[in-house]
Amino acid sequence: MITICNDSHSNFILLGFSDKPHLEKILFWVILIFYSLTIVGNMVIVLVSSKDPKLRLPMYFFLSNLSLLDLCFTSSCVPQILVNLWGPEKTISYIVCTIQLYVFLWLGATESVLLLVMAVDRFVAVCHPLQYTTTMHPKLCLQLSILAWGTGLVQSLIQSSATLQLPFCSHRRVDDIVCEVPALIQLSSTDTTHNEIQMSIASIIFLVVPLIIILSSYGAIGKAVLKIKSTAGQKKAFGTCTSHLLLVLLFYGTVTAVYLQPKNHYAHERGKFLTLFYTVITPTLNPLIYTLRNKEVKGALIRLGQRTWDSQNN
């Protein structure tokens, strides 16, 4: 059967939660609050990491990268989500959808690699403390950061371009809250086996493999921490590593469930909430987890507040 499709540059309709109008208004205010917290929290982390000399360490360099990433990641999709939730108009132009697809996938893949880099940093710090400063020198940290952002960009250019080459059905209704690869593949009117295989391979490379490496590194970290004779040293090592591990479980758990889930209606409906979680909730929790569980960051916040107060009173 031949499916007639519209012009390839026609608008899309993001259905989101339009079948649950009573839920849309509630979600609007919840997401707006979390988005505001995300902006403030991550901007504070970036500011504190750049201003406080005591945070000029690889761990906080990567943390500031993560905060900058989360600022861009949420801003690439949340404003559009809020617009769709507030009013009856669910249309998104082809250009905006294309930009969102490229940026969303780029930053999502970058975060996956960056969390892996942060795990490697913690592994070296805990398991090889004497070599830490010489191994994780500023030049290497910059190179690893560029690698994370660059790898994510290449992944996005490949997979997003392949997705946008698909013909889409005339209704052009995207059953999702954002323009992302799984939803657009399901929308296509042609055989998408090649794209599904490509997405599966990319998911294994950017989700499954990094997660295995991270969990393995934390297994080694756990053994090394237990060998530390100082109780205070054990608490400090567990504190910093637990923060990162929480981020890993939050991010990889939700993203993997969306990109590797079976194709059925229940799973797809659940996927909308999972997408909402890793686009809105997780970026909000990142700065909270690090500030609440990290004495250095809390100390830097206090020092920044004191300097700001003193400068205003002088």
Salt bridges, closest charged atoms under 4 A:
ASP19 OD2 - LYS20 NZ 3.33
GLU24 OE2 - LYS90 NZ 2.74
ASP52 OD2 - ARG303 NE 2.97
ASP121 OD2 - ARG122 NH2 2.99
ASP175 OD2 - HIS268 NE2 3.65
ASP175 OD1 - LYS272 NZ 2.63
GLU196 OE2 - LYS263 NZ 2.74
GLU269 OE1 - LYS20 NZ 3.20
GLU269 OE2 - LYS272 NZ 3.50
GLU296 OE2 - LYS236 NZ 3.57
